[in-house]
Amino acid sequence: MGLKEALGFGSDKKIRYAIVGLGDISQEDMMPGVKGTGNSEMTALVTSDPAKARELADKYDIAMSRTFTYEQFSEALTSGTFDAIYLATPNWRHAEFIVPALQAGIHVLTEKPLEVSTAKCNEILAAEKASTAKLMVAYRLHFEPGTLDMIQKIRDGKIGEVHLFASSFAQPLDPANHRAHSGTLAGPVLDMGPYPINAARYVFSDEPTAVLSAVGTRHPESGFDQDFDDTVAVTLAFPGNKLAQFNLSYFGGPYNTLVALGSKGSITLDPSYMFGKPIEQTLAIGDSKKNESFKNTDHFGGEMKYFSDCILNNTEVEPDGEEGFADVRVCEAIIEAVKSGSTVELQPFTRTKRINPDTQKQTLRATSSPDLVNASNPARGVDKQPKN
Protein backbone atom coordinates (compact mmCIF):
# COMPACT_ATOMS: atom_id res chain seq x y z
CA MET A 1 0.00 0.00 0.00
CA GLY A 2 1.37 3.43 -0.96
CA LEU A 3 1.38 6.51 1.25
CA LYS A 4 -1.68 8.03 -0.44
CA GLU A 5 -3.69 4.88 0.14
CA ALA A 6 -2.47 4.68 3.75
CA LEU A 7 -3.76 8.20 4.32
CA GLY A 8 -7.12 7.29 2.85
CA PHE A 9 -6.51 8.71 -0.63
CA GLY A 10 -6.67 6.60 -3.77
CA SER A 11 -3.81 6.77 -6.25
CA ASP A 12 -5.91 9.01 -8.50
CA LYS A 13 -7.41 11.05 -5.66
CA LYS A 14 -7.94 14.75 -6.25
CA ILE A 15 -8.10 17.37 -3.53
CA ARG A 16 -11.51 19.05 -3.55
CA TYR A 17 -11.41 22.84 -3.21
CA ALA A 18 -13.94 25.46 -2.25
CA ILE A 19 -13.07 28.81 -3.82
CA VAL A 20 -13.73 31.48 -1.18
CA GLY A 21 -14.06 34.94 -2.69
CA LEU A 22 -14.89 35.10 -6.41
CA GLY A 23 -13.23 38.34 -7.44
CA ASP A 24 -10.79 38.99 -10.26
CA ILE A 25 -7.91 36.86 -8.98
CA SER A 26 -10.10 33.79 -8.45
CA GLN A 27 -12.08 34.05 -11.67
CA GLU A 28 -9.31 35.16 -13.96
CA ASP A 29 -6.21 33.49 -12.56
CA MET A 30 -6.94 30.49 -10.34
CA MET A 31 -10.18 28.88 -11.49
CA PRO A 32 -9.27 28.42 -15.19
CA GLY A 33 -6.20 26.34 -14.34
CA VAL A 34 -7.54 24.04 -11.63
CA LYS A 35 -8.47 21.27 -14.05
CA GLY A 36 -4.97 21.30 -15.52
CA THR A 37 -3.34 20.48 -12.19
CA GLY A 38 -4.38 16.85 -12.46
CA ASN A 39 -4.66 16.49 -8.68
CA SER A 40 -7.19 19.20 -7.76
CA GLU A 41 -10.82 19.99 -8.51
CA MET A 42 -13.35 22.68 -7.60
CA THR A 43 -16.38 21.32 -5.77
CA ALA A 44 -17.77 24.34 -3.90
CA LEU A 45 -17.98 28.14 -4.11
CA VAL A 46 -18.30 30.73 -1.35
CA THR A 47 -19.61 34.17 -2.30
CA SER A 48 -22.43 36.46 -1.25
CA ASP A 49 -23.06 37.48 -4.88
CA PRO A 50 -25.93 35.37 -6.29
CA ALA A 51 -24.96 36.11 -9.90
CA LYS A 52 -21.42 34.90 -9.34
CA ALA A 53 -22.66 31.79 -7.57
CA ARG A 54 -25.13 30.94 -10.33
CA GLU A 55 -23.00 31.68 -13.40
CA LEU A 56 -19.73 30.27 -12.12
CA ALA A 57 -21.37 27.13 -10.72
CA ASP A 58 -22.87 26.53 -14.15
CA LYS A 59 -19.60 27.24 -15.93
CA TYR A 60 -17.57 24.85 -13.77
CA ASP A 61 -20.27 22.21 -13.32
CA ILE A 62 -20.68 22.76 -9.58
CA ALA A 63 -24.08 22.00 -8.04
CA MET A 64 -25.89 25.06 -6.66
CA SER A 65 -26.32 23.11 -3.43
CA ARG A 66 -22.54 23.45 -3.08
CA THR A 67 -22.54 27.25 -3.24
CA PHE A 68 -22.48 29.11 0.06
CA THR A 69 -22.61 32.71 1.19
CA TYR A 70 -19.94 34.14 3.50
CA GLU A 71 -22.48 33.99 6.29
CA GLN A 72 -22.88 30.25 5.63
CA PHE A 73 -19.15 29.51 5.88
CA SER A 74 -19.47 27.52 9.12
CA GLU A 75 -22.14 25.42 7.43
CA ALA A 76 -19.88 24.97 4.40
CA LEU A 77 -17.06 23.68 6.62
CA THR A 78 -19.23 20.81 7.85
CA SER A 79 -20.85 20.06 4.48
CA GLY A 80 -18.32 17.42 3.48
CA THR A 81 -18.12 18.95 0.00
CA PHE A 82 -14.44 20.00 0.02
CA ASP A 83 -11.06 19.13 1.57
CA ALA A 84 -9.40 22.53 1.18
CA ILE A 85 -10.14 26.15 0.43
CA TYR A 86 -8.48 28.66 -1.85
CA LEU A 87 -8.97 32.03 -0.13
CA ALA A 88 -9.09 35.28 -2.11
CA THR A 89 -11.07 37.70 0.03
CA PRO A 90 -9.80 41.23 0.81
CA ASN A 91 -6.60 41.19 2.90
CA TRP A 92 -8.30 42.04 6.20
CA ARG A 93 -10.77 39.14 5.91
CA HIS A 94 -8.21 36.33 5.85
CA ALA A 95 -8.13 35.28 9.53
CA GLU A 96 -11.93 35.34 9.51
CA PHE A 97 -11.91 32.31 7.18
CA ILE A 98 -8.49 30.72 7.77
CA VAL A 99 -8.88 30.14 11.51
CA PRO A 100 -12.25 28.32 11.42
CA ALA A 101 -11.16 26.31 8.37
CA LEU A 102 -8.03 25.05 10.12
CA GLN A 103 -10.02 24.35 13.27
CA ALA A 104 -12.37 22.22 11.16
CA GLY A 105 -9.45 20.27 9.68
CA ILE A 106 -9.81 21.93 6.26
CA HIS A 107 -6.58 22.73 4.42
CA VAL A 108 -6.02 26.37 3.43
CA LEU A 109 -4.31 27.94 0.42
CA THR A 110 -4.56 31.68 1.02
CA GLU A 111 -3.60 34.69 -1.04
CA LYS A 112 -1.01 37.20 0.16
CA PRO A 113 -0.61 38.90 2.54
CA LEU A 114 -1.38 36.37 5.23
CA GLU A 115 -3.23 39.14 7.10
CA VAL A 116 -2.89 42.88 7.73
CA SER A 117 -1.18 42.74 11.14
CA THR A 118 1.18 40.50 13.06
CA ALA A 119 -1.50 40.12 15.73
CA LYS A 120 -3.89 38.61 13.18
CA CYS A 121 -1.06 36.48 11.77
CA ASN A 122 -0.35 35.11 15.23
CA GLU A 123 -4.00 34.05 15.54
CA ILE A 124 -3.59 32.15 12.27
CA LEU A 125 -0.25 30.61 13.31
CA ALA A 126 -1.80 29.35 16.54
CA ALA A 127 -4.64 27.74 14.58
CA GLU A 128 -2.13 26.22 12.14
CA LYS A 129 -0.09 24.73 15.00
CA ALA A 130 -3.16 23.21 16.63
CA SER A 131 -4.61 21.81 13.40
CA THR A 132 -3.99 18.62 11.48
CA ALA A 133 -4.66 20.58 8.29
CA LYS A 134 -2.04 22.34 6.21
CA LEU A 135 -1.73 26.08 5.52
CA MET A 136 0.07 27.53 2.53
CA VAL A 137 0.41 31.17 1.52
CA ALA A 138 0.12 31.63 -2.25
CA TYR A 139 3.65 32.74 -3.06
CA ARG A 140 3.36 31.65 -6.68
CA LEU A 141 6.92 32.76 -7.53
CA HIS A 142 8.27 30.06 -5.20
CA PHE A 143 7.34 27.65 -8.01
CA GLU A 144 8.20 29.75 -11.10
CA PRO A 145 11.16 28.40 -13.13
CA GLY A 146 12.93 31.72 -13.85
CA THR A 147 12.76 32.82 -10.23
CA LEU A 148 13.99 29.47 -8.95
CA ASP A 149 16.82 29.50 -11.47
CA MET A 150 17.91 32.93 -10.20
CA ILE A 151 17.84 31.70 -6.59
CA GLN A 152 19.97 28.68 -7.51
CA LYS A 153 22.52 30.83 -9.37
CA ILE A 154 22.84 33.10 -6.34
CA ARG A 155 23.26 30.15 -3.97
CA ASP A 156 25.89 28.69 -6.32
CA GLY A 157 27.89 31.93 -6.04
CA LYS A 158 27.54 32.91 -9.70
CA ILE A 159 27.50 36.64 -8.84
CA GLY A 160 29.60 36.42 -5.66
CA GLU A 161 28.44 37.76 -2.31
CA VAL A 162 25.10 39.47 -2.85
CA HIS A 163 24.87 42.69 -0.88
CA LEU A 164 22.30 44.87 -2.67
CA PHE A 165 18.75 44.25 -3.85
CA ALA A 166 16.82 46.86 -5.84
CA SER A 167 13.30 46.68 -7.23
CA SER A 168 10.36 48.70 -8.49
CA PHE A 169 6.78 47.49 -8.67
CA ALA A 170 4.02 49.70 -10.06
CA GLN A 171 0.44 48.98 -11.12
CA PRO A 172 -1.88 51.81 -12.18
CA LEU A 173 -4.87 51.19 -9.95
CA ASP A 174 -8.40 51.82 -11.22
CA PRO A 175 -9.93 54.49 -8.90
CA ALA A 176 -13.16 52.46 -8.91
CA ASN A 177 -11.43 49.47 -7.29
CA HIS A 178 -11.99 48.89 -3.58
CA ARG A 179 -8.24 49.25 -2.95
CA ALA A 180 -8.55 52.96 -3.76
CA HIS A 181 -11.11 53.43 -1.00
CA SER A 182 -9.98 51.14 1.81
CA GLY A 183 -7.07 53.12 3.25
CA THR A 184 -3.75 51.63 4.28
CA LEU A 185 -5.23 48.13 4.72
CA ALA A 186 -5.54 47.83 0.94
CA GLY A 187 -2.72 50.22 0.02
CA PRO A 188 0.43 49.28 -1.90
CA VAL A 189 2.49 48.34 1.18
CA LEU A 190 0.24 45.43 2.18
CA ASP A 191 -1.07 44.64 -1.30
CA MET A 192 2.15 44.84 -3.35
CA GLY A 193 4.84 45.01 -0.69
CA PRO A 194 5.00 41.26 -0.05
CA TYR A 195 6.48 40.79 -3.55
CA PRO A 196 9.74 42.77 -3.18
CA ILE A 197 9.98 41.99 0.55
CA ASN A 198 9.71 38.29 -0.19
CA ALA A 199 12.11 38.59 -3.12
CA ALA A 200 14.73 40.37 -1.00
CA ARG A 201 14.40 37.64 1.61
CA TYR A 202 14.93 34.84 -0.91
CA VAL A 203 17.75 36.69 -2.66
CA PHE A 204 19.63 37.10 0.64
CA SER A 205 18.32 33.87 2.26
CA ASP A 206 17.99 35.98 5.38
CA GLU A 207 15.63 38.21 7.34
CA PRO A 208 15.72 42.03 7.54
CA THR A 209 16.76 43.66 10.81
CA ALA A 210 15.32 47.15 10.31
CA VAL A 211 13.31 49.46 8.09
CA LEU A 212 15.95 52.16 7.68
CA SER A 213 13.59 54.50 5.86
CA ALA A 214 10.15 54.55 4.30
CA VAL A 215 8.63 57.56 2.56
CA GLY A 216 5.16 57.82 1.04
CA THR A 217 3.46 60.31 -1.28
CA ARG A 218 -0.14 60.93 -2.34
CA HIS A 219 -1.39 62.16 -5.71
CA PRO A 220 -4.72 64.04 -5.65
CA GLU A 221 -5.02 63.66 -9.41
CA SER A 222 -5.09 59.85 -9.01
CA GLY A 223 -8.78 59.73 -8.11
CA PHE A 224 -7.93 57.73 -4.97
CA ASP A 225 -9.15 58.63 -1.51
CA GLN A 226 -6.38 60.74 0.00
CA ASP A 227 -6.13 58.76 3.24
CA PHE A 228 -3.26 56.49 2.21
CA ASP A 229 0.08 56.74 0.39
CA ASP A 230 -0.25 55.51 -3.19
CA THR A 231 3.54 55.54 -3.76
CA VAL A 232 6.13 54.36 -1.23
CA ALA A 233 9.95 54.08 -1.27
CA VAL A 234 11.62 51.73 1.21
CA THR A 235 15.13 50.79 2.40
CA LEU A 236 15.62 47.66 4.51
CA ALA A 237 18.74 46.57 6.40
CA PHE A 238 19.80 42.92 6.34
CA PRO A 239 22.59 41.22 8.31
CA GLY A 240 26.10 41.53 6.90
CA ASN A 241 25.79 45.14 5.70
CA LYS A 242 23.25 44.17 3.04
CA LEU A 243 20.57 46.55 1.79
CA ALA A 244 17.26 46.12 -0.01
CA GLN A 245 15.67 49.12 -1.69
CA PHE A 246 12.34 49.09 -3.48
CA ASN A 247 9.53 51.32 -4.69
CA LEU A 248 5.81 50.57 -4.78
CA SER A 249 3.15 52.54 -6.64
CA TYR A 250 -0.54 52.44 -7.48
CA PHE A 251 -0.08 55.64 -9.51
CA GLY A 252 2.84 54.69 -11.77
CA GLY A 253 2.53 52.95 -15.10
CA PRO A 254 2.83 49.14 -15.12
CA TYR A 255 6.38 48.12 -14.23
CA ASN A 256 8.06 45.36 -12.24
CA THR A 257 11.70 44.45 -12.16
CA LEU A 258 14.40 43.43 -9.69
CA VAL A 259 18.18 43.21 -9.61
CA ALA A 260 20.44 41.32 -7.21
CA LEU A 261 23.94 42.80 -7.10
CA GLY A 262 26.89 40.74 -5.95
CA SER A 263 30.66 41.16 -5.68
CA LYS A 264 31.15 39.50 -9.10
CA GLY A 265 28.11 40.67 -11.04
CA SER A 266 24.34 40.91 -11.09
CA ILE A 267 21.13 39.10 -12.00
CA THR A 268 18.11 41.01 -13.29
CA LEU A 269 14.56 39.70 -13.70
CA ASP A 270 12.09 41.58 -15.91
CA PRO A 271 9.24 41.06 -15.28
CA SER A 272 9.97 39.99 -11.73
CA TYR A 273 6.52 39.64 -10.15
CA MET A 274 3.75 39.66 -12.74
CA PHE A 275 2.85 36.97 -15.25
CA GLY A 276 1.43 36.75 -18.74
CA LYS A 277 4.68 36.88 -20.67
CA PRO A 278 8.09 35.20 -20.44
CA ILE A 279 10.41 36.17 -17.60
CA GLU A 280 13.64 37.58 -18.99
CA GLN A 281 16.74 36.92 -16.87
CA THR A 282 20.04 38.75 -17.43
CA LEU A 283 23.21 37.48 -15.79
CA ALA A 284 26.00 40.08 -15.99
CA ILE A 285 29.57 39.24 -15.01
CA GLY A 286 31.99 42.05 -15.86
CA ASP A 287 31.47 42.96 -19.51
CA SER A 288 29.76 39.64 -20.25
CA LYS A 289 25.97 39.38 -20.34
CA LYS A 290 23.89 36.26 -20.73
CA ASN A 291 20.15 36.54 -21.39
CA GLU A 292 17.71 33.71 -20.74
CA SER A 293 13.98 33.67 -21.37
CA PHE A 294 11.73 31.50 -19.20
CA LYS A 295 8.42 30.54 -20.76
CA ASN A 296 5.28 31.89 -19.13
CA THR A 297 3.61 29.25 -16.99
CA ASP A 298 0.37 28.93 -15.04
CA HIS A 299 1.55 30.33 -11.70
CA PHE A 300 -1.77 29.70 -9.98
CA GLY A 301 -2.36 26.17 -11.15
CA GLY A 302 1.26 25.40 -10.32
CA GLU A 303 1.00 26.50 -6.71
CA MET A 304 -2.28 24.60 -6.26
CA LYS A 305 -0.74 21.47 -7.78
CA TYR A 306 2.17 21.71 -5.32
CA PHE A 307 -0.17 22.24 -2.36
CA SER A 308 -2.38 19.32 -3.34
CA ASP A 309 0.71 17.12 -3.69
CA CYS A 310 1.74 18.10 -0.16
CA ILE A 311 -1.72 17.13 1.13
CA LEU A 312 -1.84 13.85 -0.80
CA ASN A 313 1.66 12.83 0.25
CA ASN A 314 1.52 14.37 3.74
CA THR A 315 4.70 16.37 3.13
CA GLU A 316 5.64 19.73 4.60
CA VAL A 317 4.62 22.93 2.83
CA GLU A 318 7.37 25.47 2.20
CA PRO A 319 5.56 28.82 1.97
CA ASP A 320 3.64 28.13 5.17
CA GLY A 321 2.14 30.47 7.74
CA GLU A 322 5.56 31.41 9.06
CA GLU A 323 6.54 32.64 5.59
CA GLY A 324 3.44 34.82 5.48
CA PHE A 325 4.19 36.22 8.94
CA ALA A 326 7.77 37.01 7.88
CA ASP A 327 6.53 39.47 5.27
CA VAL A 328 3.64 40.98 7.24
CA ARG A 329 5.96 41.92 10.11
CA VAL A 330 8.02 43.94 7.63
CA CYS A 331 4.94 45.53 6.05
CA GLU A 332 3.77 46.54 9.52
CA ALA A 333 7.15 48.15 10.26
CA ILE A 334 7.14 49.98 6.90
CA ILE A 335 3.73 51.50 7.67
CA GLU A 336 5.06 52.58 11.07
CA ALA A 337 8.21 54.08 9.50
CA VAL A 338 6.17 56.06 6.97
CA LYS A 339 4.06 57.52 9.79
CA SER A 340 6.98 58.30 12.11
CA GLY A 341 9.59 59.29 9.55
CA SER A 342 12.10 57.28 11.60
CA THR A 343 13.98 54.00 11.42
CA VAL A 344 12.02 51.05 12.81
CA GLU A 345 13.99 48.15 14.27
CA LEU A 346 12.63 44.64 13.69
CA GLN A 347 12.63 42.02 16.42
CA PRO A 348 14.99 39.07 15.78
CA PHE A 349 13.34 36.44 13.60
CA THR A 350 14.61 33.17 12.13
CA ARG A 351 12.90 31.47 9.20
CA THR A 352 12.90 27.69 9.64
CA LYS A 353 12.36 26.87 5.95
CA ARG A 354 13.67 28.20 2.62
CA ILE A 355 12.70 27.62 -1.01
CA ASN A 356 13.97 24.36 -2.50
CA PRO A 357 14.52 24.91 -6.26
CA ASP A 358 14.99 21.16 -6.79
CA THR A 359 11.51 20.18 -5.58
CA GLN A 360 9.27 23.22 -6.06
CA LYS A 361 9.46 24.03 -9.78
CA GLN A 362 6.12 23.86 -11.61
CA THR A 363 5.72 24.11 -15.37
CA LEU A 364 1.99 23.93 -16.08
CA ARG A 365 0.92 25.50 -19.34
CA ALA A 366 -0.55 29.00 -19.01
CA THR A 367 -4.30 29.42 -19.41
CA SER A 368 -6.36 32.07 -21.18
CA SER A 369 -8.30 34.83 -19.42
CA PRO A 370 -12.06 34.16 -19.30
CA ASP A 371 -14.90 36.66 -19.20
CA LEU A 372 -15.53 37.78 -15.63
CA VAL A 373 -18.80 37.79 -13.67
CA ASN A 374 -19.34 40.98 -11.63
CA ALA A 375 -15.58 41.48 -11.31
CA SER A 376 -12.89 43.46 -13.10
CA ASN A 377 -9.13 43.71 -13.20
CA PRO A 378 -7.91 46.24 -10.61
CA ALA A 379 -5.49 47.94 -13.00
CA ARG A 380 -6.51 51.23 -14.58
CA GLY A 381 -7.34 50.95 -18.29
CA VAL A 382 -6.24 47.36 -18.66
CA ASP A 383 -7.82 45.11 -21.30
CA LYS A 384 -6.99 41.56 -20.30
CA GLN A 385 -5.13 39.46 -22.84
CA PRO A 386 -4.66 35.69 -23.06
CA LYS A 387 -1.90 34.51 -20.74
CA ASN A 388 -0.62 31.72 -22.96
C-alpha positions in Angstrom: 0.0 0.0 0.0 1.4 3.4 -1.0 1.4 6.5 1.2 -1.7 8.0 -0.4 -3.7 4.9 0.1 -2.5 4.7 3.8 -3.8 8.2 4.3 -7.1 7.3 2.8 -6.5 8.7 -0.6 -6.7 6.6 -3.8 -3.8 6.8 -6.3 -5.9 9.0 -8.5 -7.4 11.1 -5.7 -7.9 14.7 -6.3 -8.1 17.4 -3.5 -11.5 19.1 -3.6 -11.4 22.8 -3.2 -13.9 25.5 -2.2 -13.1 28.8 -3.8 -13.7 31.5 -1.2 -14.1 34.9 -2.7 -14.9 35.1 -6.4 -13.2 38.3 -7.4 -10.8 39.0 -10.3 -7.9 36.9 -9.0 -10.1 33.8 -8.4 -12.1 34.1 -11.7 -9.3 35.2 -14.0 -6.2 33.5 -12.6 -6.9 30.5 -10.3 -10.2 28.9 -11.5 -9.3 28.4 -15.2 -6.2 26.3 -14.3 -7.5 24.0 -11.6 -8.5 21.3 -14.0 -5.0 21.3 -15.5 -3.3 20.5 -12.2 -4.4 16.8 -12.5 -4.7 16.5 -8.7 -7.2 19.2 -7.8 -10.8 20.0 -8.5 -13.4 22.7 -7.6 -16.4 21.3 -5.8 -17.8 24.3 -3.9 -18.0 28.1 -4.1 -18.3 30.7 -1.3 -19.6 34.2 -2.3 -22.4 36.5 -1.2 -23.1 37.5 -4.9 -25.9 35.4 -6.3 -25.0 36.1 -9.9 -21.4 34.9 -9.3 -22.7 31.8 -7.6 -25.1 30.9 -10.3 -23.0 31.7 -13.4 -19.7 30.3 -12.1 -21.4 27.1 -10.7 -22.9 26.5 -14.1 -19.6 27.2 -15.9 -17.6 24.9 -13.8 -20.3 22.2 -13.3 -20.7 22.8 -9.6 -24.1 22.0 -8.0 -25.9 25.1 -6.7 -26.3 23.1 -3.4 -22.5 23.5 -3.1 -22.5 27.2 -3.2 -22.5 29.1 0.1 -22.6 32.7 1.2 -19.9 34.1 3.5 -22.5 34.0 6.3 -22.9 30.2 5.6 -19.2 29.5 5.9 -19.5 27.5 9.1 -22.1 25.4 7.4 -19.9 25.0 4.4 -17.1 23.7 6.6 -19.2 20.8 7.8 -20.9 20.1 4.5 -18.3 17.4 3.5 -18.1 18.9 0.0 -14.4 20.0 0.0 -11.1 19.1 1.6 -9.4 22.5 1.2 -10.1 26.2 0.4 -8.5 28.7 -1.9 -9.0 32.0 -0.1 -9.1 35.3 -2.1 -11.1 37.7 0.0 -9.8 41.2 0.8 -6.6 41.2 2.9 -8.3 42.0 6.2 -10.8 39.1 5.9 -8.2 36.3 5.9 -8.1 35.3 9.5 -11.9 35.3 9.5 -11.9 32.3 7.2 -8.5 30.7 7.8 -8.9 30.1 11.5 -12.2 28.3 11.4 -11.2 26.3 8.4 -8.0 25.0 10.1 -10.0 24.3 13.3 -12.4 22.2 11.2 -9.5 20.3 9.7 -9.8 21.9 6.3 -6.6 22.7 4.4 -6.0 26.4 3.4 -4.3 27.9 0.4 -4.6 31.7 1.0 -3.6 34.7 -1.0 -1.0 37.2 0.2 -0.6 38.9 2.5 -1.4 36.4 5.2 -3.2 39.1 7.1 -2.9 42.9 7.7 -1.2 42.7 11.1 1.2 40.5 13.1 -1.5 40.1 15.7 -3.9 38.6 13.2 -1.1 36.5 11.8 -0.3 35.1 15.2 -4.0 34.0 15.5 -3.6 32.2 12.3 -0.3 30.6 13.3 -1.8 29.3 16.5 -4.6 27.7 14.6 -2.1 26.2 12.1 -0.1 24.7 15.0 -3.2 23.2 16.6 -4.6 21.8 13.4 -4.0 18.6 11.5 -4.7 20.6 8.3 -2.0 22.3 6.2 -1.7 26.1 5.5 0.1 27.5 2.5 0.4 31.2 1.5 0.1 31.6 -2.2 3.7 32.7 -3.1 3.4 31.6 -6.7 6.9 32.8 -7.5 8.3 30.1 -5.2 7.3 27.7 -8.0 8.2 29.7 -11.1 11.2 28.4 -13.1 12.9 31.7 -13.8 12.8 32.8 -10.2 14.0 29.5 -8.9 16.8 29.5 -11.5 17.9 32.9 -10.2 17.8 31.7 -6.6 20.0 28.7 -7.5 22.5 30.8 -9.4 22.8 33.1 -6.3 23.3 30.1 -4.0 25.9 28.7 -6.3 27.9 31.9 -6.0 27.5 32.9 -9.7 27.5 36.6 -8.8 29.6 36.4 -5.7 28.4 37.8 -2.3 25.1 39.5 -2.8 24.9 42.7 -0.9 22.3 44.9 -2.7 18.7 44.3 -3.8 16.8 46.9 -5.8 13.3 46.7 -7.2 10.4 48.7 -8.5 6.8 47.5 -8.7 4.0 49.7 -10.1 0.4 49.0 -11.1 -1.9 51.8 -12.2 -4.9 51.2 -9.9 -8.4 51.8 -11.2 -9.9 54.5 -8.9 -13.2 52.5 -8.9 -11.4 49.5 -7.3 -12.0 48.9 -3.6 -8.2 49.3 -3.0 -8.6 53.0 -3.8 -11.1 53.4 -1.0 -10.0 51.1 1.8 -7.1 53.1 3.2 -3.7 51.6 4.3 -5.2 48.1 4.7 -5.5 47.8 0.9 -2.7 50.2 0.0 0.4 49.3 -1.9 2.5 48.3 1.2 0.2 45.4 2.2 -1.1 44.6 -1.3 2.1 44.8 -3.4 4.8 45.0 -0.7 5.0 41.3 -0.1 6.5 40.8 -3.5 9.7 42.8 -3.2 10.0 42.0 0.6 9.7 38.3 -0.2 12.1 38.6 -3.1 14.7 40.4 -1.0 14.4 37.6 1.6 14.9 34.8 -0.9 17.7 36.7 -2.7 19.6 37.1 0.6 18.3 33.9 2.3 18.0 36.0 5.4 15.6 38.2 7.3 15.7 42.0 7.5 16.8 43.7 10.8 15.3 47.2 10.3 13.3 49.5 8.1 16.0 52.2 7.7 13.6 54.5 5.9 10.1 54.5 4.3 8.6 57.6 2.6 5.2 57.8 1.0 3.5 60.3 -1.3 -0.1 60.9 -2.3 -1.4 62.2 -5.7 -4.7 64.0 -5.6 -5.0 63.7 -9.4 -5.1 59.9 -9.0 -8.8 59.7 -8.1 -7.9 57.7 -5.0 -9.1 58.6 -1.5 -6.4 60.7 0.0 -6.1 58.8 3.2 -3.3 56.5 2.2 0.1 56.7 0.4 -0.2 55.5 -3.2 3.5 55.5 -3.8 6.1 54.4 -1.2 9.9 54.1 -1.3 11.6 51.7 1.2 15.1 50.8 2.4 15.6 47.7 4.5 18.7 46.6 6.4 19.8 42.9 6.3 22.6 41.2 8.3 26.1 41.5 6.9 25.8 45.1 5.7 23.3 44.2 3.0 20.6 46.6 1.8 17.3 46.1 0.0 15.7 49.1 -1.7 12.3 49.1 -3.5 9.5 51.3 -4.7 5.8 50.6 -4.8 3.1 52.5 -6.6 -0.5 52.4 -7.5 -0.1 55.6 -9.5 2.8 54.7 -11.8 2.5 52.9 -15.1 2.8 49.1 -15.1 6.4 48.1 -14.2 8.1 45.4 -12.2 11.7 44.5 -12.2 14.4 43.4 -9.7 18.2 43.2 -9.6 20.4 41.3 -7.2 23.9 42.8 -7.1 26.9 40.7 -6.0 30.7 41.2 -5.7 31.2 39.5 -9.1 28.1 40.7 -11.0 24.3 40.9 -11.1 21.1 39.1 -12.0 18.1 41.0 -13.3 14.6 39.7 -13.7 12.1 41.6 -15.9 9.2 41.1 -15.3 10.0 40.0 -11.7 6.5 39.6 -10.1 3.8 39.7 -12.7 2.8 37.0 -15.3 1.4 36.8 -18.7 4.7 36.9 -20.7 8.1 35.2 -20.4 10.4 36.2 -17.6 13.6 37.6 -19.0 16.7 36.9 -16.9 20.0 38.8 -17.4 23.2 37.5 -15.8 26.0 40.1 -16.0 29.6 39.2 -15.0 32.0 42.0 -15.9 31.5 43.0 -19.5 29.8 39.6 -20.2 26.0 39.4 -20.3 23.9 36.3 -20.7 20.2 36.5 -21.4 17.7 33.7 -20.7 14.0 33.7 -21.4 11.7 31.5 -19.2 8.4 30.5 -20.8 5.3 31.9 -19.1 3.6 29.2 -17.0 0.4 28.9 -15.0 1.6 30.3 -11.7 -1.8 29.7 -10.0 -2.4 26.2 -11.2 1.3 25.4 -10.3 1.0 26.5 -6.7 -2.3 24.6 -6.3 -0.7 21.5 -7.8 2.2 21.7 -5.3 -0.2 22.2 -2.4 -2.4 19.3 -3.3 0.7 17.1 -3.7 1.7 18.1 -0.2 -1.7 17.1 1.1 -1.8 13.9 -0.8 1.7 12.8 0.3 1.5 14.4 3.7 4.7 16.4 3.1 5.6 19.7 4.6 4.6 22.9 2.8 7.4 25.5 2.2 5.6 28.8 2.0 3.6 28.1 5.2 2.1 30.5 7.7 5.6 31.4 9.1 6.5 32.6 5.6 3.4 34.8 5.5 4.2 36.2 8.9 7.8 37.0 7.9 6.5 39.5 5.3 3.6 41.0 7.2 6.0 41.9 10.1 8.0 43.9 7.6 4.9 45.5 6.0 3.8 46.5 9.5 7.1 48.1 10.3 7.1 50.0 6.9 3.7 51.5 7.7 5.1 52.6 11.1 8.2 54.1 9.5 6.2 56.1 7.0 4.1 57.5 9.8 7.0 58.3 12.1 9.6 59.3 9.6 12.1 57.3 11.6 14.0 54.0 11.4 12.0 51.0 12.8 14.0 48.1 14.3 12.6 44.6 13.7 12.6 42.0 16.4 15.0 39.1 15.8 13.3 36.4 13.6 14.6 33.2 12.1 12.9 31.5 9.2 12.9 27.7 9.6 12.4 26.9 5.9 13.7 28.2 2.6 12.7 27.6 -1.0 14.0 24.4 -2.5 14.5 24.9 -6.3 15.0 21.2 -6.8 11.5 20.2 -5.6 9.3 23.2 -6.1 9.5 24.0 -9.8 6.1 23.9 -11.6 5.7 24.1 -15.4 2.0 23.9 -16.1 0.9 25.5 -19.3 -0.6 29.0 -19.0 -4.3 29.4 -19.4 -6.4 32.1 -21.2 -8.3 34.8 -19.4 -12.1 34.2 -19.3 -14.9 36.7 -19.2 -15.5 37.8 -15.6 -18.8 37.8 -13.7 -19.3 41.0 -11.6 -15.6 41.5 -11.3 -12.9 43.5 -13.1 -9.1 43.7 -13.2 -7.9 46.2 -10.6 -5.5 47.9 -13.0 -6.5 51.2 -14.6 -7.3 51.0 -18.3 -6.2 47.4 -18.7 -7.8 45.1 -21.3 -7.0 41.6 -20.3 -5.1 39.5 -22.8 -4.7 35.7 -23.1 -1.9 34.5 -20.7 -0.6 31.7 -23.0 
